[in-house]
Each structure stands twice: as C-alpha cells, then as structure tokens.
Amino acid sequence: MDLELQIRVESSQAAKLSKEANHAFAAKNFAQGKALMKQAVEAGQRCQNLIQQFQQGNTN
C-alpha cells in the first residue's frame, strides 16, 4: 500500500473513532468513549508519522 493511501486510511480511521467516541460520551458511556478516543489519538499519530514520511520522500 502506498503512503498516500495509508494516510487516507489512518485519517479516516481517526475521524471515525473520534466520532464514535463523541457518541459514546454523549450517551454517558465514558469508559467506551475513553477507549475509542485513545484509539483515535493513536490513529492520528500514525497518520502524522506517515505524513512526515511522505514529505521526507518528496523532498529528496
């Protein structure tokens, strides 16, 4: 899988998990919301790492 596609996948995953976490928090399901938000943050961090790799690859 190329970097651009991986970035899109991780970005979508982070957004989806964040949205699910917000719904869980709204339903007062705080444990599930916290777990989902943690996963969203991790996906966002993976996305940022991929973006850095992509940018470094395009500057060489």
Jmol script that loads the backbone (N, CA, C; Angstrom):
load data "model"
ATOM      1  N   MET A   1       0.862  -1.182   0.000  1.00  0.00           N
ATOM      2  CA  MET A   1       0.000   0.000   0.000  1.00  0.00           C
ATOM      3  C   MET A   1       0.902   1.237   0.000  1.00  0.00           C
ATOM      4  N   ASP A   2       0.616   2.181  -0.869  1.00  0.00           N
ATOM      5  CA  ASP A   2       1.460   3.372  -0.914  1.00  0.00           C
ATOM      6  C   ASP A   2       1.126   4.327   0.231  1.00  0.00           C
ATOM      7  N   LEU A   3       2.039   5.257   0.482  1.00  0.00           N
ATOM      8  CA  LEU A   3       1.896   6.156   1.625  1.00  0.00           C
ATOM      9  C   LEU A   3       0.631   7.000   1.561  1.00  0.00           C
ATOM     10  N   GLU A   4       0.301   7.504   0.389  1.00  0.00           N
ATOM     11  CA  GLU A   4      -0.900   8.347   0.277  1.00  0.00           C
ATOM     12  C   GLU A   4      -2.148   7.579   0.684  1.00  0.00           C
ATOM     13  N   LEU A   5      -2.249   6.342   0.257  1.00  0.00           N
ATOM     14  CA  LEU A   5      -3.406   5.525   0.618  1.00  0.00           C
ATOM     15  C   LEU A   5      -3.407   5.223   2.112  1.00  0.00           C
ATOM     16  N   GLN A   6      -2.242   4.916   2.674  1.00  0.00           N
ATOM     17  CA  GLN A   6      -2.151   4.654   4.111  1.00  0.00           C
ATOM     18  C   GLN A   6      -2.566   5.889   4.909  1.00  0.00           C
ATOM     19  N   ILE A   7      -2.157   7.065   4.443  1.00  0.00           N
ATOM     20  CA  ILE A   7      -2.530   8.310   5.117  1.00  0.00           C
ATOM     21  C   ILE A   7      -4.045   8.474   5.106  1.00  0.00           C
ATOM     22  N   ARG A   8      -4.651   8.221   3.960  1.00  0.00           N
ATOM     23  CA  ARG A   8      -6.115   8.340   3.865  1.00  0.00           C
ATOM     24  C   ARG A   8      -6.817   7.350   4.795  1.00  0.00           C
ATOM     25  N   VAL A   9      -6.314   6.119   4.841  1.00  0.00           N
ATOM     26  CA  VAL A   9      -6.924   5.085   5.688  1.00  0.00           C
ATOM     27  C   VAL A   9      -6.821   5.476   7.161  1.00  0.00           C
ATOM     28  N   GLU A  10      -5.631   5.872   7.597  1.00  0.00           N
ATOM     29  CA  GLU A  10      -5.442   6.239   9.008  1.00  0.00           C
ATOM     30  C   GLU A  10      -6.246   7.485   9.367  1.00  0.00           C
ATOM     31  N   SER A  11      -6.302   8.442   8.455  1.00  0.00           N
ATOM     32  CA  SER A  11      -7.071   9.657   8.694  1.00  0.00           C
ATOM     33  C   SER A  11      -8.557   9.345   8.851  1.00  0.00           C
ATOM     34  N   SER A  12      -9.070   8.507   7.970  1.00  0.00           N
ATOM     35  CA  SER A  12     -10.479   8.107   8.053  1.00  0.00           C
ATOM     36  C   SER A  12     -10.756   7.349   9.340  1.00  0.00           C
ATOM     37  N   GLN A  13      -9.830   6.470   9.707  1.00  0.00           N
ATOM     38  CA  GLN A  13      -9.996   5.687  10.931  1.00  0.00           C
ATOM     39  C   GLN A  13     -10.012   6.603  12.152  1.00  0.00           C
ATOM     40  N   ALA A  14      -9.111   7.571  12.193  1.00  0.00           N
ATOM     41  CA  ALA A  14      -9.060   8.501  13.319  1.00  0.00           C
ATOM     42  C   ALA A  14     -10.363   9.291  13.426  1.00  0.00           C
ATOM     43  N   ALA A  15     -10.862   9.776  12.306  1.00  0.00           N
ATOM     44  CA  ALA A  15     -12.111  10.546  12.309  1.00  0.00           C
ATOM     45  C   ALA A  15     -13.291   9.686  12.744  1.00  0.00           C
ATOM     46  N   LYS A  16     -13.350   8.466  12.238  1.00  0.00           N
ATOM     47  CA  LYS A  16     -14.445   7.552  12.576  1.00  0.00           C
ATOM     48  C   LYS A  16     -14.434   7.224  14.072  1.00  0.00           C
ATOM     49  N   LEU A  17     -13.256   6.907  14.595  1.00  0.00           N
ATOM     50  CA  LEU A  17     -13.146   6.567  16.012  1.00  0.00           C
ATOM     51  C   LEU A  17     -13.487   7.761  16.899  1.00  0.00           C
ATOM     52  N   SER A  18     -13.049   8.941  16.496  1.00  0.00           N
ATOM     53  CA  SER A  18     -13.351  10.145  17.260  1.00  0.00           C
ATOM     54  C   SER A  18     -14.855  10.403  17.302  1.00  0.00           C
ATOM     55  N   LYS A  19     -15.503  10.227  16.167  1.00  0.00           N
ATOM     56  CA  LYS A  19     -16.956  10.417  16.097  1.00  0.00           C
ATOM     57  C   LYS A  19     -17.675   9.403  16.994  1.00  0.00           C
ATOM     58  N   GLU A  20     -17.225   8.148  16.937  1.00  0.00           N
ATOM     59  CA  GLU A  20     -17.823   7.112  17.784  1.00  0.00           C
ATOM     60  C   GLU A  20     -17.601   7.427  19.260  1.00  0.00           C
ATOM     61  N   ALA A  21     -16.422   7.939  19.591  1.00  0.00           N
ATOM     62  CA  ALA A  21     -16.127   8.303  20.977  1.00  0.00           C
ATOM     63  C   ALA A  21     -17.058   9.412  21.446  1.00  0.00           C
ATOM     64  N   ASN A  22     -17.278  10.409  20.601  1.00  0.00           N
ATOM     65  CA  ASN A  22     -18.178  11.503  20.967  1.00  0.00           C
ATOM     66  C   ASN A  22     -19.601  11.003  21.191  1.00  0.00           C
ATOM     67  N   HIS A  23     -20.043  10.055  20.369  1.00  0.00           N
ATOM     68  CA  HIS A  23     -21.374   9.475  20.567  1.00  0.00           C
ATOM     69  C   HIS A  23     -21.436   8.714  21.891  1.00  0.00           C
ATOM     70  N   ALA A  24     -20.375   7.992  22.213  1.00  0.00           N
ATOM     71  CA  ALA A  24     -20.334   7.246  23.474  1.00  0.00           C
ATOM     72  C   ALA A  24     -20.364   8.209  24.660  1.00  0.00           C
ATOM     73  N   PHE A  25     -19.591   9.292  24.579  1.00  0.00           N
ATOM     74  CA  PHE A  25     -19.608  10.283  25.657  1.00  0.00           C
ATOM     75  C   PHE A  25     -20.996  10.898  25.806  1.00  0.00           C
ATOM     76  N   ALA A  26     -21.640  11.198  24.687  1.00  0.00           N
ATOM     77  CA  ALA A  26     -22.978  11.793  24.724  1.00  0.00           C
ATOM     78  C   ALA A  26     -23.981  10.849  25.372  1.00  0.00           C
ATOM     79  N   ALA A  27     -23.759   9.541  25.192  1.00  0.00           N
ATOM     80  CA  ALA A  27     -24.640   8.532  25.793  1.00  0.00           C
ATOM     81  C   ALA A  27     -24.203   8.191  27.217  1.00  0.00           C
ATOM     82  N   LYS A  28     -23.242   8.960  27.738  1.00  0.00           N
ATOM     83  CA  LYS A  28     -22.717   8.777  29.093  1.00  0.00           C
ATOM     84  C   LYS A  28     -22.022   7.428  29.286  1.00  0.00           C
ATOM     85  N   ASN A  29     -21.506   6.897  28.195  1.00  0.00           N
ATOM     86  CA  ASN A  29     -20.721   5.663  28.256  1.00  0.00           C
ATOM     87  C   ASN A  29     -19.245   6.083  28.220  1.00  0.00           C
ATOM     88  N   PHE A  30     -18.780   6.530  29.385  1.00  0.00           N
ATOM     89  CA  PHE A  30     -17.472   7.169  29.446  1.00  0.00           C
ATOM     90  C   PHE A  30     -16.307   6.204  29.237  1.00  0.00           C
ATOM     91  N   ALA A  31     -16.423   4.983  29.724  1.00  0.00           N
ATOM     92  CA  ALA A  31     -15.333   4.014  29.547  1.00  0.00           C
ATOM     93  C   ALA A  31     -15.129   3.700  28.066  1.00  0.00           C
ATOM     94  N   GLN A  32     -16.230   3.464  27.365  1.00  0.00           N
ATOM     95  CA  GLN A  32     -16.129   3.175  25.935  1.00  0.00           C
ATOM     96  C   GLN A  32     -15.626   4.405  25.181  1.00  0.00           C
ATOM     97  N   GLY A  33     -16.131   5.579  25.547  1.00  0.00           N
ATOM     98  CA  GLY A  33     -15.699   6.811  24.895  1.00  0.00           C
ATOM     99  C   GLY A  33     -14.210   7.049  25.066  1.00  0.00           C
ATOM    100  N   LYS A  34     -13.715   6.802  26.274  1.00  0.00           N
ATOM    101  CA  LYS A  34     -12.290   6.988  26.540  1.00  0.00           C
ATOM    102  C   LYS A  34     -11.451   6.014  25.711  1.00  0.00           C
ATOM    103  N   ALA A  35     -11.879   4.762  25.643  1.00  0.00           N
ATOM    104  CA  ALA A  35     -11.147   3.751  24.868  1.00  0.00           C
ATOM    105  C   ALA A  35     -11.140   4.109  23.381  1.00  0.00           C
ATOM    106  N   LEU A  36     -12.287   4.544  22.876  1.00  0.00           N
ATOM    107  CA  LEU A  36     -12.370   4.922  21.463  1.00  0.00           C
ATOM    108  C   LEU A  36     -11.520   6.152  21.159  1.00  0.00           C
ATOM    109  N   MET A  37     -11.534   7.114  22.069  1.00  0.00           N
ATOM    110  CA  MET A  37     -10.742   8.327  21.850  1.00  0.00           C
ATOM    111  C   MET A  37      -9.255   7.999  21.874  1.00  0.00           C
ATOM    112  N   LYS A  38      -8.855   7.074  22.736  1.00  0.00           N
ATOM    113  CA  LYS A  38      -7.454   6.646  22.769  1.00  0.00           C
ATOM    114  C   LYS A  38      -7.059   6.039  21.426  1.00  0.00           C
ATOM    115  N   GLN A  39      -7.928   5.214  20.877  1.00  0.00           N
ATOM    116  CA  GLN A  39      -7.662   4.606  19.571  1.00  0.00           C
ATOM    117  C   GLN A  39      -7.607   5.678  18.478  1.00  0.00           C
ATOM    118  N   ALA A  40      -8.473   6.681  18.588  1.00  0.00           N
ATOM    119  CA  ALA A  40      -8.481   7.770  17.605  1.00  0.00           C
ATOM    120  C   ALA A  40      -7.168   8.548  17.652  1.00  0.00           C
ATOM    121  N   VAL A  41      -6.687   8.814  18.848  1.00  0.00           N
ATOM    122  CA  VAL A  41      -5.418   9.532  19.008  1.00  0.00           C
ATOM    123  C   VAL A  41      -4.275   8.718  18.408  1.00  0.00           C
ATOM    124  N   GLU A  42      -4.273   7.416  18.671  1.00  0.00           N
ATOM    125  CA  GLU A  42      -3.223   6.547  18.121  1.00  0.00           C
ATOM    126  C   GLU A  42      -3.262   6.539  16.591  1.00  0.00           C
ATOM    127  N   ALA A  43      -4.453   6.470  16.022  1.00  0.00           N
ATOM    128  CA  ALA A  43      -4.583   6.503  14.560  1.00  0.00           C
ATOM    129  C   ALA A  43      -4.111   7.849  14.016  1.00  0.00           C
ATOM    130  N   GLY A  44      -4.424   8.918  14.724  1.00  0.00           N
ATOM    131  CA  GLY A  44      -3.968  10.247  14.319  1.00  0.00           C
ATOM    132  C   GLY A  44      -2.451  10.361  14.356  1.00  0.00           C
ATOM    133  N   GLN A  45      -1.840   9.765  15.373  1.00  0.00           N
ATOM    134  CA  GLN A  45      -0.380   9.788  15.466  1.00  0.00           C
ATOM    135  C   GLN A  45       0.254   8.981  14.333  1.00  0.00           C
ATOM    136  N   ARG A  46      -0.336   7.834  14.020  1.00  0.00           N
ATOM    137  CA  ARG A  46       0.171   7.038  12.895  1.00  0.00           C
ATOM    138  C   ARG A  46       0.055   7.844  11.596  1.00  0.00           C
ATOM    139  N   CYS A  47      -1.047   8.546  11.454  1.00  0.00           N
ATOM    140  CA  CYS A  47      -1.264   9.375  10.267  1.00  0.00           C
ATOM    141  C   CYS A  47      -0.193  10.465  10.183  1.00  0.00           C
ATOM    142  N   GLN A  48       0.101  11.123  11.289  1.00  0.00           N
ATOM    143  CA  GLN A  48       1.129  12.164  11.304  1.00  0.00           C
ATOM    144  C   GLN A  48       2.497  11.601  10.925  1.00  0.00           C
ATOM    145  N   ASN A  49       2.813  10.415  11.437  1.00  0.00           N
ATOM    146  CA  ASN A  49       4.087   9.781  11.090  1.00  0.00           C
ATOM    147  C   ASN A  49       4.160   9.482   9.597  1.00  0.00           C
ATOM    148  N   LEU A  50       3.063   9.000   9.047  1.00  0.00           N
ATOM    149  CA  LEU A  50       3.020   8.707   7.614  1.00  0.00           C
ATOM    150  C   LEU A  50       3.165   9.977   6.783  1.00  0.00           C
ATOM    151  N   ILE A  51       2.539  11.059   7.238  1.00  0.00           N
ATOM    152  CA  ILE A  51       2.650  12.342   6.534  1.00  0.00           C
ATOM    153  C   ILE A  51       4.103  12.810   6.530  1.00  0.00           C
ATOM    154  N   GLN A  52       4.788  12.668   7.673  1.00  0.00           N
ATOM    155  CA  GLN A  52       6.203  13.049   7.737  1.00  0.00           C
ATOM    156  C   GLN A  52       7.035  12.212   6.772  1.00  0.00           C
ATOM    157  N   GLN A  53       6.771  10.909   6.741  1.00  0.00           N
ATOM    158  CA  GLN A  53       7.487  10.032   5.811  1.00  0.00           C
ATOM    159  C   GLN A  53       7.231  10.467   4.370  1.00  0.00           C
ATOM    160  N   PHE A  54       5.984  10.787   4.076  1.00  0.00           N
ATOM    161  CA  PHE A  54       5.609  11.209   2.727  1.00  0.00           C
ATOM    162  C   PHE A  54       6.340  12.493   2.344  1.00  0.00           C
ATOM    163  N   GLN A  55       6.360  13.458   3.274  1.00  0.00           N
ATOM    164  CA  GLN A  55       7.017  14.734   2.998  1.00  0.00           C
ATOM    165  C   GLN A  55       8.522  14.556   2.819  1.00  0.00           C
ATOM    166  N   GLN A  56       9.129  13.704   3.629  1.00  0.00           N
ATOM    167  CA  GLN A  56      10.567  13.454   3.505  1.00  0.00           C
ATOM    168  C   GLN A  56      10.881  12.775   2.176  1.00  0.00           C
ATOM    169  N   GLY A  57      10.007  11.882   1.759  1.00  0.00           N
ATOM    170  CA  GLY A  57      10.212  11.196   0.489  1.00  0.00           C
ATOM    171  C   GLY A  57      10.084  12.117  -0.700  1.00  0.00           C
ATOM    172  N   ASN A  58       9.281  13.173  -0.558  1.00  0.00           N
ATOM    173  CA  ASN A  58       9.073  14.109  -1.665  1.00  0.00           C
ATOM    174  C   ASN A  58      10.098  15.234  -1.695  1.00  0.00           C
ATOM    175  N   THR A  59      10.905  15.365  -0.648  1.00  0.00           N
ATOM    176  CA  THR A  59      11.901  16.435  -0.626  1.00  0.00           C
ATOM    177  C   THR A  59      13.276  15.933  -1.035  1.00  0.00           C
ATOM    178  N   ASN A  60      13.423  14.635  -1.183  1.00  0.00           N
ATOM    179  CA  ASN A  60      14.731  14.067  -1.566  1.00  0.00           C
ATOM    180  C   ASN A  60      14.920  14.090  -3.054  1.00  0.00           C
TER     181      ASN A  60
END
end "model"
wireframe off; spacefill off
backbone 0.3
color backbone group
